[in-house]
Structure formats: C-alpha cells, structure tokens
C-alpha cells in the first residue's frame, strides 16, 4: 500500500472517531484517555484532577498543594459545583475548571487522544475507544 494512502486513511479514521467521541459526548472515555496521554506523553503537565477523587487530592497534596488551597477548592466545588482543576508544573497554584472548560480541553485534544488509542490499543484507557470504534466496526 502506498504510504500516502495509508497516511490519508489513518488521518480520516482518526478525525472520524474524534468527532464521534465529541458528538456522542463520551466524556468518560475522553477524560480517561486524555489523562493517560498527559501522564505518558507529557509528564502530566496538564493532567485534569478531580477534587472528588481521593487519589487525585492525595497526589496534589504530596506535590505541594496546601490545605488552604484544598479548602478553597472544596468550597468552590460545594458552592459552584466545580470539580476539576489543573495543578503542577504548568499550574503552580490550582486552576479550577468548569465542565465546559474541561469539555473544551478534551475536544481540543480529541485527535491526539484517538491517535494514541489506535497506536496503543492495549493500554486500559485507550482500549475502550479502540474497541468501540475499531473492533466493533470490524466485527459487524
């Protein structure tokens, strides 16, 4: 097969799957795969933490999040319903994110997420995307 044909075909498949994930509002799949991509490919610099996940809060506390910052985030979650935040190398102080901002971040990265899902289908967070959009189409 001509390399150009393969590249064009893969690009089309990746865009199609990314659009299906976005249109189908598969937040769960995008979110998990996005964070896996951040961990594996970008040293976690834009990892999306959840104030409701104990393992996320513990990780942040171990890496410099103060109790005062945590209290402020818990208050925002309780009062505004804001659950997600950035914290770490690119975000030395916690940056709270509305669900709309999180969706925007996931949408902006959907093509890259799908590329990694196709490249590494055995990685747990990518596997669900691969099986839903590749495996299911093949076995129809």
N, C-alpha and C positions, 0 to 999 in steps of 0.2 A: 504494500500500500504506500502510496506517495505520502511523504512526511507532511506536506502542506494539507492534504486531505484529512489526515489524522488530526492535525492541529485544529483545523476548522471544525471538524466533527466534535472533538472534545470541547472546544470553546462553546459551540452551540448547545451541547448537552449540559455543560456547567451552567450556562445562563438560564436554560430552561428549568433546571432543578432549583436554582436560586430563586427564580421568580415563583415557582410553585410553593416553595417554603414560605416566601413572603406573603403571597396571596392567600395561602392556606392558613396563615397565622400560626405556623408551627413554632411558637415561641420556645417551647420546651426543647425541641431539637436544636434550634439555632443557638439558644442560650448555652446549652451544654457543650456543643461543638465549638462555639466562639471561645469559651473559657479554656477548653482543651488546646485550641490553636494558640491562645495567648500564653499558656503555660509552656507548650512545647516549642513554639516557633519564635516567641517574642519575650521570653523570660518573664512572662506575667505582667508586663508593664501597664497594660490596660485591662487587666482582669476585672470582671464585674462581680463585686462582692454583694452578698445579701445580708442585711442586718438581722434577718430571721434565721440564718443558718449558723449554728454554733461553731462549726469548723471554720467558717469564714471569719467570724468575730475573733476566735482564738488566734488564727493566723495573723490577723491585723494587730492584735494586742502584743503578740510575740515580736512583731516587727515595727513597733513604735507608736501604735495608736494609744492615746491616753484614755483614761477612764472618763475624763471630762468630755473628750471628743465622742466617745461611745455614748455617753448620756445624751449629748446633743442630738446624735443620730437617732437614738431610740425615741427621743421626744418628737423628732420630725416624722418618724415612722408612725408613731401613735397619733399625732395631730394632723399630719398631711397625707399619711398613707404611703410615704416614700420609703421604699425598701432597699433599693440598690445604690451602690456607691463605688467610686474608684478610691484606691489608696495604694501608695507605694512610690516607686521611683519617679514616675511622671506626675504623681499626685501626693506630695508630701503631707498635705492635710486632706482629710476625707472630702470628697466631692459627691454630694448626694445627687441622684439622678431620678427623674420622673420615669414612669413606664414608657412614656412617649420618647424620651431621650434614649432609653435603653433600646427600644424598637428601632430607632433611627440608627444607632450604632450597629445593631445586628444586621439591619438592611444594608447598610454601607459596606459591611464585610461579608455579605452572603456569598458572593462569588468566590472569595478566598476560602471560606468555610467549606463550600462544596468541592473545591479543588482538593483540599486536604481529605475530605470524606472519600473521594474517589481514589486518591493516592494511598490512603491508609485505611482500608475498609475494616481491618481487624481491630482498630482502636475503638474501644467501647462507645465513646461519644459520637464517633463518625459512623459506626456500624448501623445505627438506626436510620440514618439518612441514606446510606448506601443501599440497605435492604429495602427501604420503602420506595426508592426511586429507580434503582438499578435492578436489583434482584426481582422485585415484583413485576417490573416490565418484561424481564427476560422470561419468566415462568408463566406469563399469561397465555 
